[in-house]
Amino acid sequence: MNKKTRRLSKIPDDVQTELKHIFVDIPFIVEGDTRKWSKLDESIVDHARSGVMPRWSDLDTNQHVNNVKYIGWILECVPMTIMENYELASMTLEYHRECRQDDVLKCHTCVLGGNNERITKYDHVDCQHLLQLEVGDGDKILKGRTKWRPKENC
């Protein structure tokens, strides 16, 4: 990460070469997801959770919420039907601003392409997620997209 611009920067070629043997047949940098984000309308949100607050243990050394915590909040808002019958196949995250300890968030999840009663009949399920501030203008913290595939044993 570039410390001045606070954006991700390209990993140098020598570092990529050094780490290449660790990643077996998996690309180490996944190409960007170029699909357009659909506008997440609160009237079509399947699951929402408000009052999400980071704890002191969720912070990194810069006093920002750790990226792993964002993923946890997203997964906590996924419908139980999906969690029971599907496994996570891919995740795309788009960060908009940093989250700090005093921020209170809302987490929205919208299941794309199906209703929750018959969700077990699909060969995959896509969800769109939004973390935003609960107070003020509701600034976006993070947008995410998850793809779920059926579990082998179901």
Wavefront OBJ file of the C-alpha trace (Angstrom):
o trace
v 0.000 0.000 0.000
v 1.251 3.441 -0.868
v 1.498 5.304 2.446
v 1.049 8.749 0.872
v -1.953 8.072 -1.382
v -3.424 5.332 0.886
v -4.117 3.213 -2.198
v -2.959 -0.225 -3.188
v 0.144 -0.228 -5.331
v 1.605 -2.789 -7.714
v 3.645 -5.552 -6.122
v 7.224 -5.402 -7.456
v 8.238 -8.182 -9.875
v 11.018 -9.474 -7.617
v 8.544 -9.902 -4.737
v 6.061 -11.681 -7.030
v 8.811 -14.050 -8.176
v 9.857 -14.733 -4.598
v 6.309 -15.583 -3.507
v 5.221 -17.452 -6.655
v 6.062 -20.920 -5.251
v 3.633 -20.394 -2.337
v 0.590 -20.036 -4.610
v -0.091 -23.302 -6.424
v -2.023 -22.706 -9.656
v -3.831 -19.748 -8.128
v -3.213 -16.296 -9.512
v -1.663 -14.178 -6.825
v -3.263 -11.011 -8.031
v -6.822 -11.502 -9.153
v -7.886 -9.352 -12.056
v -10.334 -6.622 -11.164
v -14.042 -7.306 -11.294
v -15.273 -5.077 -14.120
v -18.996 -5.714 -13.641
v -21.077 -2.663 -12.809
v -22.459 -2.409 -9.282
v -26.220 -2.220 -9.231
v -27.645 0.454 -6.973
v -28.541 -1.144 -3.651
v -32.039 0.086 -2.865
v -33.060 -0.328 0.798
v -36.517 -1.490 -0.316
v -35.030 -4.633 -1.918
v -32.493 -5.449 0.803
v -33.064 -8.996 2.016
v -31.109 -8.732 5.241
v -29.981 -5.680 7.169
v -28.219 -5.222 10.453
v -27.752 -1.884 12.183
v -25.768 -0.780 15.192
v -22.573 -2.538 14.061
v -19.669 -1.042 16.010
v -16.006 -1.964 15.893
v -14.297 -2.899 19.135
v -10.789 -1.981 20.165
v -9.586 -5.474 19.211
v -10.870 -4.931 15.635
v -8.401 -2.111 14.970
v -5.045 -2.305 13.215
v -1.965 -0.316 14.169
v -3.309 2.793 12.376
v -6.514 2.726 14.465
v -8.583 1.645 11.448
v -10.805 -1.413 11.342
v -8.946 -4.510 10.176
v -9.994 -5.828 6.731
v -10.836 -9.241 8.186
v -13.503 -7.608 10.356
v -15.240 -6.160 7.273
v -15.487 -9.656 5.807
v -16.883 -10.967 9.094
v -19.584 -8.289 9.156
v -20.553 -9.105 5.566
v -20.788 -12.832 6.293
v -22.857 -12.242 9.446
v -25.503 -10.571 7.288
v -25.751 -13.423 4.749
v -29.051 -15.357 5.061
v -28.749 -18.590 7.045
v -30.235 -20.580 4.127
v -27.237 -19.650 2.018
v -24.732 -20.349 4.808
v -26.212 -23.826 5.368
v -26.474 -24.923 1.723
v -23.674 -23.062 -0.047
v -19.980 -22.384 0.323
v -18.241 -19.143 -0.512
v -16.703 -19.332 -3.996
v -15.508 -15.757 -4.539
v -15.612 -12.308 -3.023
v -15.039 -8.870 -4.496
v -14.590 -5.898 -2.172
v -14.502 -2.218 -3.031
v -13.361 0.049 -0.203
v -14.688 3.608 -0.142
v -13.440 5.048 3.148
v -11.809 3.971 6.377
v -13.818 2.906 9.382
v -12.711 3.981 12.851
v -13.532 2.818 16.360
v -16.329 5.333 17.031
v -18.192 4.709 13.758
v -21.610 3.013 13.888
v -22.474 1.045 10.747
v -25.375 -0.547 8.900
v -24.806 -3.746 6.955
v -27.089 -4.574 4.011
v -27.192 -7.798 2.008
v -29.233 -8.276 -1.136
v -29.582 -11.752 -2.648
v -29.447 -11.407 -6.421
v -31.456 -13.706 -8.659
v -33.771 -15.607 -6.375
v -36.104 -15.593 -3.433
v -35.079 -17.020 -0.071
v -37.664 -19.817 0.019
v -36.318 -21.599 -3.068
v -32.701 -20.584 -2.767
v -31.462 -24.192 -2.437
v -32.451 -24.932 -6.067
v -29.854 -22.643 -7.680
v -26.473 -23.809 -8.985
v -24.973 -20.641 -7.485
v -26.130 -17.587 -5.575
v -24.817 -14.042 -5.854
v -25.121 -11.515 -3.050
v -24.385 -7.826 -2.994
v -23.315 -6.182 0.274
v -23.048 -2.644 1.548
v -21.476 -1.331 4.754
v -22.287 2.284 5.432
v -22.295 4.760 8.283
v -25.540 4.733 10.220
v -25.435 8.442 11.081
v -25.079 11.504 8.892
v -25.299 11.018 5.139
v -24.744 7.271 5.405
v -21.338 7.403 3.723
v -20.314 4.122 2.105
v -17.516 2.273 3.834
v -17.440 -0.804 1.624
v -19.328 -2.468 -1.205
v -18.942 -6.173 -1.745
v -20.123 -8.997 -3.937
v -20.050 -12.662 -2.985
v -20.658 -15.736 -5.108
v -21.758 -18.962 -3.425
v -21.698 -22.496 -4.877
v -23.650 -25.488 -3.547
v -21.916 -27.538 -0.868
v -20.800 -30.969 -2.031
v -22.562 -32.833 0.796
v -25.992 -31.181 0.379
l 1 2 3 4 5 6 7 8 9 10 11 12 13 14 15 16 17 18 19 20 21 22 23 24 25 26 27 28 29 30 31 32 33 34 35 36 37 38 39 40 41 42 43 44 45 46 47 48 49 50 51 52 53 54 55 56 57 58 59 60 61 62 63 64 65 66 67 68 69 70 71 72 73 74 75 76 77 78 79 80 81 82 83 84 85 86 87 88 89 90 91 92 93 94 95 96 97 98 99 100 101 102 103 104 105 106 107 108 109 110 111 112 113 114 115 116 117 118 119 120 121 122 123 124 125 126 127 128 129 130 131 132 133 134 135 136 137 138 139 140 141 142 143 144 145 146 147 148 149 150 151 152 153 154
